[in-house]
Amino acid sequence: MLRTPVFLGENYSRDALYLAWDDWRVLGLLADKKGGEHGERLSWRQHYRLVYRTPESLVPADLETLARVEAKLGHLVADRVSTGRSKNWYKTEDSDIPVLEELSNRAMPLSHFSKVVRSLGKNDQILLFCRPESRREADQIVQEVLENGIK
């Protein structure tokens, strides 16, 4: 029998600490009120609510709209999250996966056959969240800005 699991490798002590954070430990800490504001919000299902999201592929007009929405929301924005994945994880240029087409017996790029692969691209989406107690007010503000283009 192995004393240390093989999958933990060289970083056994760090990995063992990570693996010690199981659901029971986390739930116990939340029950003991040791999760801070966010732990309390999770416990009572009062987590932050999404009030605005940009498209995944941003153009300058999207950034302008985001700036207007964010400015108008002001202190109601509890958190701003950027996906920050500006690189394509699947490149459809030269490194596209070749697939043999049965009829012509020619290799064609996977993106030629798959709409999903063809549509994969970068994701620069930005999300704005508010506290649940501010949700109605924030939703009204976002709707107003989007409908009327308020600056």
C-alpha positions as CSV (number, residue, x, y, z in Angstrom):
1,M,0.0,0.0,0.0
2,L,1.3,3.5,-0.9
3,R,1.7,5.9,2.0
4,T,1.2,9.0,-0.2
5,P,-1.2,8.9,-3.1
6,V,0.6,9.1,-6.4
7,F,-1.6,11.9,-7.8
8,L,-0.4,14.3,-5.2
9,G,3.2,14.2,-6.5
10,E,5.9,16.6,-5.3
11,N,3.5,19.1,-3.8
12,Y,2.0,16.6,-1.3
13,S,1.7,19.0,1.6
14,R,0.1,21.8,-0.4
15,D,-2.2,19.4,-2.2
16,A,-3.2,17.6,1.1
17,L,-4.1,21.0,2.5
18,Y,-6.3,21.7,-0.5
19,L,-8.0,18.3,-0.3
20,A,-8.7,18.9,3.4
21,W,-11.2,21.6,2.2
22,D,-14.1,19.2,1.6
23,D,-17.8,20.1,1.7
24,W,-18.2,19.2,5.4
25,R,-15.4,21.5,6.5
26,V,-16.7,24.4,4.5
27,L,-20.3,23.9,5.7
28,G,-19.1,23.6,9.3
29,L,-17.2,26.9,9.0
30,L,-20.3,28.6,7.4
31,A,-22.5,27.2,10.2
32,D,-20.0,28.6,12.8
33,K,-20.3,32.1,11.2
34,K,-16.7,32.0,10.0
35,G,-17.3,32.9,6.4
36,G,-17.6,36.7,6.7
37,E,-20.1,38.7,4.8
38,H,-20.0,36.4,1.7
39,G,-20.4,33.3,3.8
40,E,-23.4,34.8,5.6
41,R,-24.9,35.7,2.2
42,L,-24.4,32.2,0.8
43,S,-25.9,30.6,3.9
44,W,-29.1,32.7,3.6
45,R,-29.2,32.6,-0.2
46,Q,-28.6,36.4,-0.3
47,H,-25.7,36.2,-2.7
48,Y,-25.0,39.1,-5.1
49,R,-27.3,39.2,-8.2
50,L,-26.3,39.8,-11.8
51,V,-27.8,43.1,-13.0
52,Y,-25.9,43.7,-16.2
53,R,-23.7,41.7,-18.6
54,T,-21.9,42.8,-21.8
55,P,-21.7,40.6,-24.9
56,E,-18.9,38.0,-24.9
57,S,-17.1,39.7,-27.8
58,L,-16.9,43.4,-27.0
59,V,-17.0,46.3,-29.5
60,P,-16.4,49.9,-28.5
61,A,-20.1,50.6,-28.3
62,D,-20.5,47.8,-25.7
63,L,-17.8,49.4,-23.6
64,E,-19.5,52.8,-23.8
65,T,-22.8,51.3,-22.7
66,L,-21.1,49.5,-19.9
67,A,-19.5,52.8,-18.7
68,R,-22.9,54.5,-18.8
69,V,-24.7,51.6,-16.9
70,E,-21.8,51.4,-14.3
71,A,-21.8,55.2,-13.8
72,K,-25.5,55.3,-13.3
73,L,-25.6,52.4,-10.9
74,G,-22.8,53.9,-8.9
75,H,-22.6,52.5,-5.3
76,L,-25.2,49.8,-6.2
77,V,-22.5,47.9,-8.0
78,A,-21.3,45.4,-5.4
79,D,-18.9,43.5,-7.7
80,R,-17.6,43.7,-11.2
81,V,-16.3,40.5,-12.8
82,S,-14.3,40.4,-16.0
83,T,-14.0,37.0,-17.7
84,G,-10.7,38.2,-19.0
85,R,-10.3,35.4,-21.6
86,S,-9.2,37.5,-24.5
87,K,-7.4,34.6,-26.1
88,N,-9.2,32.0,-28.2
89,W,-8.6,28.6,-26.6
90,Y,-9.4,26.9,-29.9
91,K,-7.7,28.3,-33.0
92,T,-9.4,27.7,-36.3
93,E,-6.4,28.8,-38.4
94,D,-3.5,26.4,-39.3
95,S,-3.9,24.3,-36.2
96,D,-7.5,23.4,-36.8
97,I,-8.1,19.6,-36.3
98,P,-8.2,17.8,-39.6
99,V,-11.2,15.5,-40.3
100,L,-11.5,13.1,-43.2
101,E,-14.5,13.8,-45.3
102,E,-15.9,10.5,-46.5
103,L,-17.3,11.6,-49.9
104,S,-14.2,13.3,-51.2
105,N,-11.7,11.4,-49.1
106,R,-10.0,14.8,-48.3
107,A,-9.0,16.2,-44.9
108,M,-11.0,19.2,-44.0
109,P,-10.8,21.4,-40.9
110,L,-13.1,20.5,-38.0
111,S,-14.5,24.1,-38.1
112,H,-15.8,23.3,-41.6
113,F,-18.1,20.7,-40.2
114,S,-19.0,22.1,-36.8
115,K,-20.9,25.4,-36.2
116,V,-20.0,25.1,-32.5
117,V,-16.2,25.0,-33.2
118,R,-16.6,27.8,-35.9
119,S,-18.3,30.0,-33.3
120,L,-15.7,29.5,-30.6
121,G,-13.9,32.8,-29.9
122,K,-12.5,35.0,-27.3
123,N,-14.6,36.0,-24.3
124,D,-14.1,39.4,-22.8
125,Q,-17.5,39.6,-21.1
126,I,-17.9,41.9,-18.0
127,L,-20.6,41.2,-15.4
128,L,-22.0,43.7,-12.9
129,F,-23.5,42.4,-9.6
130,C,-25.5,44.1,-6.9
131,R,-26.7,43.1,-3.4
132,P,-30.1,41.4,-3.5
133,E,-31.6,44.2,-1.4
134,S,-30.7,46.7,-4.2
135,R,-31.8,44.4,-7.1
136,R,-35.1,46.2,-8.1
137,E,-33.6,49.6,-8.1
138,A,-30.5,48.4,-10.0
139,D,-32.7,46.6,-12.6
140,Q,-34.8,49.8,-13.1
141,I,-31.6,51.9,-13.6
142,V,-30.2,49.4,-16.1
143,Q,-33.4,49.3,-18.1
144,E,-33.6,53.1,-18.1
145,V,-30.1,53.4,-19.4
146,L,-30.6,50.8,-22.1
147,E,-33.9,52.1,-23.3
148,N,-33.1,55.8,-23.2
149,G,-29.4,55.8,-23.6
150,I,-29.1,58.0,-20.5
151,K,-25.6,59.3,-19.9
